[in-house]
């Protein structure tokens, strides 16, 4: 009776206040900071720190305020950010088994579904990644290895540059097509002409996804997916683009199924179809046609985005630093000459060229915040406790620009990778592909592509800007950090 009397005292306004206070208390209780959890800024009830940008410059600034290990709250989830070489190495290398799982990333989960190579976990991830590595290694050692295909594609790329007849042109999609053709040979067994409208469309759809994924509005989807999926925004474009890309991949797989010969596999898809038959007794390994589509998308993106973007950056830096371009060309002329193509066997004899490529990867900062990981178990990082299941982002940008590791971190300086005698030297803080168990599956392929494509271009052309239009060194930040669109003149040597 007393309870009913109290309830009768509430009008509509009173009920609204009561519900708000009740939800506020629930939010506070649910989102209490765990004991000894990494510090971070005050968060807004219900929303968390959704108004805090997740670009690497903002994260760098917050690391100065809160330390190399700090946290933000996105909706009801807490995300830990790790900055600086010392702490990133501790997380990815020293604690190899602590931060290798993938969280559910709602923006990508619609397409990748937690299967495949990049976003799967456990038994499935181990089997899918191992299978991809085995195939890439076999392909590289086969009669028509990766180096052979990159050399062939270098000829097509140089011919496309030559056809511009020294005039200014945008190299963006020519480079994307060239790099994309290498992984296409591995996955599909064939390349695509630069005039192929279907493949060009796929490249443009994927590039739009990369740009939009880094926007603040798209990232809101990760914080509030159940609400945002009903609202317009860039996330809808991302999902639509991925659907069109997967339709293209599905069509390629169906073509393979029509003339598939288990005794004579031509490429990754054929080999995977054979593996599906072999693994029927192990369904948790995930070998089926649905996973094949996602794995194919994983390989296309891992084998194309970082290398193609780095090649665009290297053109930008060669135009901005013509004296370095001339020094690279002098080394190419001395070691290779003009009578044959570059090979991977030339790389040990070309330390300056190798240093320029590495320095471009460093300062280009292609994937500033890496890809989200998740604590695989309760873990202590530095002085802080990180519970199992906590989402973790490693700030790779802070490693590549760590003032304690690089002599001139904010300057394009190939000397970072040369010793006192001018020989190439490896740097522990060079982590553009991340590190540990989740290091980029396309790293080996990307390294080959960067050396062979770059040295082939500078062997045959001198690169210069269009008059009055020097390409900017300020990048465009999406999911990756890429150059703004630019024009280049390729003058035959």
Secondary structure, DSSP 8 states (H G I E B T S, - for coil): -HHHHHHHT--HHHHHHHHHHHHHHHHHHHT---TT-------BTTTBSTTS--SHHHHHHHHHHH-SEEEEEETTEEEEEE-SHHHHHIIIIITTTTS-B----HHHHHHHTT-TTTS--HHHHHHHHHHHHHHHHHHHHSTT-HHHHHHHHHHHHHHHHHTTTT--B--HHHHHHHHHHHHHHHHTSS---TT-HHHHHHHHHHHHHHHHHTSHHHHHHHHSHHHHTTS-SHHHHHHHHHHHHHHHHHHHHHHHHHT--TTS--SHHHHHHHHHHHTTT-GGG--SHHHHHHHHHHHHHHTTHHHHHHHHHHHHHHHH-HHHHHHHHHHHHHHT-SSS---GGGGGG-HHHHHHHHHHHHHHTTTTT---EE-SS-EEETTEEE-TT-EEEE-HHHHHT-TTT-TTTTS--GGGGB-TTS-B---TT--TT--GGGS-TTHHHHHHHHHHHHHHHHHHEEEE-BTTB---SSEEESSSEEE----BEEEE-
